[in-house]
Amino acid sequence: FFLVGSVVSGLLVDIRLKLGKDPKYFIVFGVLFALILAVEIGGFNKMFGRFGQISYPLLALLCLICGLQNATVSLVSKSVVRTTHLTGVTTDLGIGLVRFFNKRRLGGLYGDEGRANLMRIGIVIFFTLGSVFGYRIFRAWEFRAFLFPTLISGTLFFITLYFQVLRKKVPGSVSGK
């Protein structure tokens, strides 16, 4: 399901970028919003069983969401930022540290590696903090804790919908000349 999410992102974002077209971010964020909302509503209505017990439909939905989100952000950031796991970021940090500490020997091939490493360190720190606090919030609030990602994804959906679709249709707007 993670792979399926990545494929959907590839269709809506990567292929369109390669063809010189605008990516359909509003669709990606709309799908993310709908899926997270489905998780939240399904959780409230006990469709996934008791919170904390293994539910394969819930795991499949969460993997689909993560694949879609991770691929979209990876494409937009040119694989610099990954949002759902730390393996790639940690690997990039390890390579980046070697490049940074050997920049004289490498002859300036990797000029902005220090800045990239700071961003990677920030991602690792905030991912870790999010995991610690997320664990506590989900243990206390159970499925209600999905309100946070639902609000975030809903906000992103409506912002991208406005800028990619609605603003273009408004007479007199910069993009709706």
Disulfide bonds with the S-S distance in Angstrom:
none
